[in-house]
Amino acid sequence: MPGTLRIAYKLLTNDRGKFSALLIGITFAVFLMVQMTSIFAGILSRSSATVTNIGAGIWVMDPAVNTVASTIPVPDYLVSAVRSIPGVRYAVPLYSGGALVKLGDGSYQAVSVIGLDDTSLLGRPPLAQGDIRDIYAENGFIVVRDAEYGKLGKPGIGTEFQINDHRAVTVGIAEVASGGLFGVPTLYTTYSRATAYLPTSRYTVSYILVEAKTSADIARIKSEVARLGYLALTREEFIQRISDFYKYQTGIGTNILLMTVISFIVGLSISGQTFYTFILENLDKFGALKAIGAKSSELIAMIMFQAGFTALTGYGLGIGLCTLLIGLAKWRLPGYAALITWWNLGIALAMVMVIAAVSSFIGARKVLRIEPFDIFRG
């Protein structure tokens, strides 16, 4: 470390009270920014859990659908029409709906029911217990073991319950990549059983799952489906459509953005004011360095080092604190939806760099204006 930066480090850490105040301000600003954006990332991830877990390449739906949960049934004949489009390898129906389950103790629990195509079982989840072929057994249902699994009484193989006065039997326990957003357990069964057990409108197909022969056929499939008056989206496009809905058509995105901006302003004001006070208290030392020949560029480098070191240290502490609390929250509350991603960390780092830059600018202006004569005369 060059001599001037070593001096800057000692000046910074010599007054532990001021140094701690700087760190605390930036740490909690980073903590709040990462916490808010992590909650939003978790909501977006879980909102498209069904799309992620089923994994179909192309989804055909009504154009008015915004989220996977707000299903609008499409006509049964559309399945045959999609299958006849050149470039389609296969197309199968999918049922998605809600129901009330009556448990063994007499209580009721809302659930989400996914009905898979009877022939292919496209979108079936990987099983931790049971055999997927048992889904064809009489009254067979597969229960997803996720954060909401306990709401069904943690059923095992052979556990019985009722759906719409129909007997249902647990034949498998599944593990999925992503849990749902709305706090309800998920059941899988066959398409025919789902439509027979649950009340539906005259149309029973929620989505059509399509696989193209080649990636070059996707554009043709989408245009042909659009010509039929419906919408075809790839898995990534559907996930993005769901994310856009929660970002721009609900208050979630706006509220998270406001909280993040407020956290940034609070961190900026605390660190800027504290750093400015630190510069004022050490103004005589900077003047002495200038008197013995330190260049303006060296003084600026010292201030930038102090601001950058404090900002990055606070950034690391804030990330660590946020990670610890999210980990504890998920340990106690498995349904907690926060998720730390690279873009969360990137946004927080960019804002911390802005805080460091503003603090450096405030300090540099004051230091560059001092004259050694004024310091020694005082």
C-alpha positions in Angstrom: 0.0 0.0 0.0 1.5 3.4 -1.0 2.4 5.7 1.9 -0.4 8.2 1.3 -3.1 5.5 1.3 -1.6 4.0 4.5 -1.9 7.4 6.1 -5.5 7.7 4.8 -6.3 4.3 6.3 -4.9 5.3 9.7 -6.8 8.6 9.6 -10.0 6.8 8.8 -9.8 4.1 11.5 -8.2 6.3 14.2 -11.5 7.7 15.3 -13.4 4.4 15.8 -16.6 6.2 16.7 -16.8 8.0 13.3 -15.6 5.0 11.4 -18.3 2.8 13.1 -21.0 5.4 12.3 -20.0 5.4 8.7 -20.0 1.6 8.5 -23.4 1.3 10.3 -25.1 3.8 8.0 -23.9 2.0 4.8 -24.4 -1.5 6.2 -28.1 -0.9 7.0 -28.6 0.9 3.7 -27.3 -2.1 1.8 -29.2 -4.4 4.1 -32.5 -2.7 3.3 -31.8 -2.4 -0.4 -30.9 -6.1 -0.8 -33.7 -7.2 1.5 -36.3 -5.3 -0.6 -35.0 -6.4 -4.0 -34.6 -10.0 -2.7 -38.3 -10.1 -1.6 -39.3 -8.9 -5.1 -37.0 -11.5 -6.8 -38.5 -14.2 -4.6 -42.1 -13.1 -5.5 -41.2 -13.1 -9.3 -39.6 -16.5 -9.0 -42.5 -18.1 -7.2 -45.1 -16.5 -9.4 -44.0 -18.6 -12.3 -43.4 -21.7 -10.3 -45.9 -23.8 -12.3 -44.2 -22.8 -15.6 -40.8 -23.7 -14.2 -41.8 -27.0 -12.7 -43.8 -28.3 -15.7 -41.0 -27.2 -18.1 -42.9 -27.3 -21.4 -41.2 -25.5 -24.3 -44.3 -23.6 -25.7 -47.5 -22.6 -23.9 -50.7 -21.9 -25.8 -53.3 -19.8 -24.0 -56.0 -17.2 -24.2 -54.4 -13.8 -25.0 -55.9 -12.2 -21.9 -53.9 -14.5 -19.5 -51.4 -12.5 -17.5 -50.3 -15.0 -14.9 -50.3 -18.8 -14.8 -52.8 -18.8 -11.9 -55.4 -16.7 -13.8 -56.4 -19.4 -16.3 -58.9 -18.8 -19.0 -60.1 -22.1 -20.6 -59.7 -22.6 -24.3 -61.9 -24.8 -26.6 -61.1 -28.5 -26.7 -60.8 -28.4 -30.5 -57.8 -26.0 -30.2 -55.7 -29.0 -29.2 -56.3 -30.8 -32.5 -55.8 -27.5 -34.4 -52.4 -26.9 -32.8 -51.4 -30.5 -33.4 -52.0 -30.0 -37.1 -49.6 -27.0 -37.4 -46.5 -28.0 -39.3 -43.5 -28.1 -37.1 -45.4 -29.3 -34.0 -43.9 -32.5 -32.5 -46.7 -32.9 -30.0 -49.4 -30.9 -28.2 -51.2 -32.0 -25.1 -53.8 -30.3 -22.8 -53.1 -29.2 -19.3 -55.7 -28.5 -16.5 -54.9 -26.0 -13.8 -57.4 -25.0 -11.2 -58.2 -24.7 -7.5 -60.1 -26.9 -5.1 -61.0 -27.4 -1.5 -59.6 -30.6 0.1 -61.3 -32.2 3.2 -58.7 -33.7 5.4 -59.0 -36.7 7.7 -59.6 -34.5 10.7 -62.6 -32.8 9.0 -60.8 -29.5 8.3 -60.6 -28.0 4.8 -57.6 -26.7 2.9 -57.4 -24.9 -0.4 -55.1 -26.6 -3.0 -54.0 -26.1 -6.5 -54.7 -29.1 -8.8 -52.7 -29.8 -12.0 -54.2 -32.2 -14.4 -51.6 -33.9 -16.7 -52.3 -35.3 -20.1 -53.4 -39.0 -19.5 -51.2 -40.4 -22.3 -47.9 -38.6 -22.0 -48.1 -37.2 -18.4 -46.0 -34.3 -19.8 -44.9 -32.0 -17.0 -44.9 -34.7 -14.3 -42.8 -33.9 -11.3 -39.9 -36.1 -10.1 -41.1 -38.4 -7.3 -39.3 -38.8 -3.9 -41.7 -41.6 -3.0 -44.1 -43.8 -5.0 -44.4 -44.8 -8.6 -45.6 -42.4 -11.3 -47.7 -45.2 -12.9 -49.8 -45.3 -9.8 -51.3 -42.0 -10.9 -53.6 -44.1 -13.1 -54.9 -46.0 -10.1 -58.4 -45.2 -8.9 -58.5 -41.8 -7.2 -54.7 -41.4 -7.5 -53.2 -38.0 -6.6 -49.5 -36.9 -6.2 -48.8 -34.4 -3.4 -45.9 -32.0 -3.8 -43.6 -31.8 -0.8 -42.8 -28.1 -0.6 -43.1 -25.4 2.0 -46.9 -25.9 2.0 -46.8 -29.6 2.4 -47.5 -29.5 6.1 -50.9 -27.8 5.5 -52.2 -31.1 4.3 -51.0 -32.9 7.4 -47.8 -34.2 5.8 -49.6 -37.1 4.0 -47.8 -40.3 3.2 -48.4 -43.0 0.5 -52.0 -44.2 1.0 -53.3 -41.2 2.9 -56.9 -40.5 2.0 -58.8 -37.2 1.7 -61.8 -35.8 -0.2 -62.0 -33.4 -3.2 -65.4 -32.1 -4.0 -67.0 -35.2 -2.3 -64.7 -37.5 -4.3 -62.4 -39.9 -2.6 -58.7 -39.2 -3.3 -55.7 -41.3 -2.4 -52.0 -40.1 -2.2 -50.0 -42.4 -4.5 -46.8 -40.3 -4.7 -44.8 -37.6 -3.0 -43.1 -35.2 -5.4 -40.2 -32.8 -5.2 -40.3 -29.6 -7.4 -37.8 -27.0 -8.4 -39.8 -24.0 -7.1 -42.6 -23.6 -4.5 -45.8 -21.7 -5.2 -46.4 -18.0 -4.3 -49.9 -18.1 -2.8 -49.3 -20.4 0.1 -51.5 -23.4 -1.1 -50.3 -27.0 -1.5 -50.2 -28.5 -5.0 -51.6 -31.8 -6.2 -51.0 -33.6 -9.5 -53.4 -36.0 -11.2 -54.5 -37.0 -14.7 -56.3 -34.6 -16.9 -59.4 -36.7 -17.1 -59.6 -37.1 -13.3 -59.1 -33.4 -12.7 -61.9 -32.4 -15.1 -64.2 -35.1 -13.7 -63.7 -34.3 -10.0 -63.7 -30.5 -10.2 -66.5 -28.2 -11.5 -65.5 -26.6 -14.8 -67.0 -24.4 -17.4 -67.9 -25.8 -20.9 -64.2 -25.6 -21.8 -61.8 -27.6 -19.7 -58.4 -27.0 -21.3 -56.4 -24.4 -19.3 -53.3 -24.5 -21.4 -51.9 -26.5 -24.3 -48.3 -27.6 -23.9 -46.4 -27.8 -27.2 -43.0 -29.1 -28.3 -41.6 -27.9 -31.6 -39.6 -30.2 -33.9 -36.9 -27.6 -34.2 -36.2 -24.1 -32.8 -36.8 -22.7 -36.3 -40.4 -24.0 -36.2 -41.3 -21.9 -33.1 -41.9 -18.7 -35.0 -44.3 -20.5 -37.4 -46.2 -22.1 -34.6 -46.6 -18.8 -32.8 -47.9 -17.1 -36.0 -50.3 -20.0 -36.7 -51.7 -19.9 -33.2 -52.1 -16.2 -33.4 -54.1 -16.7 -36.7 -56.4 -18.9 -34.7 -57.0 -16.1 -32.2 -54.8 -17.4 -29.4 -51.4 -16.7 -27.9 -48.3 -19.0 -28.0 -45.4 -18.2 -25.8 -42.1 -19.9 -25.1 -41.4 -20.9 -21.5 -39.0 -17.9 -21.1 -41.6 -15.5 -22.7 -44.4 -16.7 -20.4 -42.2 -16.3 -17.3 -41.3 -12.8 -18.5 -45.0 -12.0 -19.1 -45.8 -13.0 -15.6 -42.9 -10.9 -14.2 -44.0 -7.9 -16.2 -47.5 -8.3 -14.8 -46.3 -8.2 -11.2 -43.8 -5.4 -11.9 -46.1 -3.0 -13.8 -49.7 -4.0 -13.2 -49.7 -4.5 -9.4 -48.5 -2.3 -6.6 -45.7 -4.7 -5.7 -43.1 -3.4 -8.1 -43.8 0.3 -7.2 -43.7 -0.3 -3.4 -40.4 -2.3 -3.6 -38.9 0.4 -5.8 -39.9 3.2 -3.4 -38.5 1.3 -0.4 -35.2 0.7 -2.2 -34.9 4.4 -3.2 -35.7 5.4 0.4 -33.0 3.0 1.7 -30.5 4.5 -0.8 -31.4 8.1 0.2 -31.0 7.3 3.9 -27.7 5.6 3.4 -26.5 8.5 1.2 -27.5 11.1 3.7 -26.0 9.3 6.7 -22.7 8.4 5.1 -22.4 11.8 3.3 -23.0 13.8 6.5 -20.7 11.6 8.6 -17.9 11.6 6.0 -18.1 15.4 5.7 -17.8 15.7 9.5 -14.8 13.3 9.4 -13.1 15.5 6.8 -13.8 18.7 8.8 -12.2 17.1 11.9 -9.1 16.1 10.0 -8.8 19.2 7.9 -5.6 20.2 9.7 -4.0 16.9 8.9 -4.8 17.2 5.2 -3.5 20.8 5.3 -0.2 19.6 6.8 0.1 17.0 4.1 -0.4 19.7 1.5 2.2 21.9 3.2 4.9 19.2 3.1 4.4 18.7 -0.6 1.4 16.3 -1.1 -0.2 16.9 -4.5 -3.9 17.5 -5.0 -4.2 14.2 -6.9 -2.7 12.4 -3.9 -5.1 14.0 -1.5 -8.1 13.1 -3.8 -6.8 9.5 -4.0 -6.7 9.4 -0.2 -10.3 10.6 0.1 -11.5 8.2 -2.6 -9.7 5.4 -0.9 -11.3 6.3 2.5 -14.8 6.6 1.0 -14.4 3.4 -1.2 -13.0 1.3 1.6 -15.8 2.3 3.9 -18.5 1.7 1.3 -17.2 -1.7 0.2 -16.7 -2.8 3.9 -20.3 -1.7 4.6 -21.5 -3.4 1.5 -19.9 -6.7 2.6 -21.4 -6.4 6.1 -24.8 -5.5 4.7 -24.8 -8.5 2.3 -23.7 -10.8 5.2 -26.4 -9.5 7.5 -29.1 -9.8 4.9 -28.0 -13.4 4.0 -28.0 -14.4 7.6 -31.5 -13.0 8.3 -33.0 -14.5 5.1 -31.4 -17.8 6.0 -32.9 -17.7 9.5 -36.3 -16.6 8.2 -36.4 -19.5 5.7 -35.4 -21.9 8.5 -38.3 -20.8 10.6 -40.7 -20.0 7.8 -40.2 -22.4 4.8 -42.6 -20.4 2.7 -40.6 -17.2 3.0 -40.1 -15.9 -0.6 -36.9 -13.8 -0.5 -34.2 -14.7 -3.0 -30.8 -13.1 -3.4 -29.7 -13.0 -7.0 -26.8 -11.5 -8.9 -28.8 -8.5 -10.0 -29.8 -7.8 -6.4 -26.1 -7.7 -5.5 -25.3 -5.6 -8.6 -28.0 -3.0 -7.9 -26.8 -2.6 -4.3 -23.1 -2.4 -5.4 -24.0 0.3 -7.9 -25.8 2.3 -5.3 -23.0 1.9 -2.8 -20.6 3.2 -5.4 -22.8 6.2 -5.9 -22.7 6.8 -2.2 -18.9 6.5 -2.1 -18.6 8.9 -5.1 -20.9 11.5 -3.6 -19.0 11.3 -0.2 -15.7 11.6 -2.0 -16.9 14.6 -4.0 -18.1 16.4 -0.8 -14.8 15.7 1.0 -12.5 16.5 -2.0 -14.1 19.9 -2.5 -13.4 20.9 1.1 -9.8 19.5 1.1 -8.8 21.1 -2.2 -9.9 24.5 -0.9 -7.7 24.6 2.2 -4.5 26.5 2.3 -1.6 25.4 4.5 -1.1 29.0 5.7 -4.6 29.0 7.2 -4.0 25.8 8.9 -0.7 26.8 10.6 -2.0 30.3 11.4 -4.9 28.7 13.3 
